Amino acid sequence: MSKLRKIPSVDSLINTAAANDLIQKYGRNQTLLSIRKILENYRNHLSDFEVPISSELIMDRSREQLEETFKTTLLPVINATGVILHTNLGRAPLSQDTLNAMQIVGTSYSTLEFDLPRGKRGSRSMHVEQILCQLTGAESAFIVNNNASAILLVLSGLASRKRVIISRTQLIEIGGGFRIPDVLKRSGAKLVEIGATNQVHIYDYSEALLEPTSLVMHAHHSNFRIVGFASEPDIKEICKISHQHGVPVLDDLGSGTFIDTSLYGLPHEPTITESLLAGSDIVTFSGDKLLGGPQAGIILGRKNLIEKIKKHPLARAVRPDKFCLAGLNATLLHYLREEVEQKIPIWQMISKSSKEIYEIAFRWKEMIGFGKVESNRSTIGGGSLPEETLPTYVLSIPVRNPDKFLKELRGLEHPIIARIENDCILFDPRTVFDSQEKQIVDGIKSIFSQEINSE
Ligand SMILES: *Cc1c(COP(=O)(O)O)cnc(C)c1O
């Protein structure tokens, strides 16, 4: 009898209980496809296998294959790094009200671009413009997909083919290859660099402003700091000299904050209102950095300039979706109600007391039975407040092979992201949610028990 005959047929396999189970879970097409693929593989490499090949074996392989196909790669993780705005881990986690608002518009039709009283087409930006103006004192607002596109749109709308002045101290790369000078060029603006890397003076601005100029740009240093012999005019001085020449100023605040960070023992991050009061005609910032909301680019400023920006064809290409707008609105309402520390996760983390953090770290240590509680620093991250940290307590666990241990933490059912310092693994409770306590403790314990069993 030919060896081929000893492989079960597709027809017999698809009618088994095991196949039925897979069909319920993954659909008939995918189940059939995976069975066919496995059978073909057996046929092509028949000499490598013992025959007959059982149906069970094939269906087990099929289940594995389907599980792999349907596996999602965008998964929740436990952030025990103490980096509050971790760009690789999705920046700001959202408040419950924000999530609810996003769910409501996601599962229903909505007034996204519909003026309910008039029964006519409305504007999608409208839903958050008013509240943003109320919170900041800005004349007008416009929302786009993220801050990078906000900058690109503002420059394209106001400065295409015209001169834009920017200081050499601010020609930054934010990360992910986003460079201010490149974006300036992409927008069609003519980049005019002034000053030296470490020193820029107000006369550098006034000299450059002698030629016709469309915009002066100021950019937050974001993720780096110049130390030593370095100085540059502040935003107020830049606005003053620019306005004397009739030129508007764009201030890219990067993170942007409504809250005075110095209240939390951090250096003072310029607030949005401060920049507007200093004279900035347009400010831009992200929705998912210190604001603590969904990904968005927020453009605030003078009405006549914003009207021009809105009309640029690129505005349509970088428009925000309904989730962004619903979520942003809900997050902004927390600011209006002055309940930021109670409701917005990143501000809950920033304002968490040392005592509270110590108690959590200590509890973890007791539950796990290893390590010790030590003082350390949490980082704000997210290209705001460069290198700025908050005092914290961490659970520090010495391990034989730290890299291997980190890898095992990442491989857990609820993956844990931690960091290494002096051959110890550090777990910072500041960025771990209360609801994740059991997962983190059980996860760490399970790795230790595996190690003990394998010895
Ligand atoms: C983060 C940052 C950006 C980019 O913002 P995204 O919302 O990530 O697009 C631009 N400028 C500065 C100064 C930043 O810090």
The ligand as an ORCA input file, in Angstrom:
! r2SCAN-3c Opt
* xyz 0 1
  C       6.973     64.982     21.206
  C       7.297     66.215     20.468
  C       6.817     66.409     19.157
  C       6.043     65.342     18.418
  O       4.801     65.138     18.973
  P       3.924     63.845     18.528
  O       2.615     64.071     19.225
  O       4.663     62.657     18.999
  O       3.788     63.885     17.054
  C       7.129     67.593     18.529
  N       7.857     68.540     19.137
  C       8.347     68.390     20.393
  C       9.168     69.477     21.014
  C       8.073     67.219     21.113
  O       8.545     67.043     22.348
*
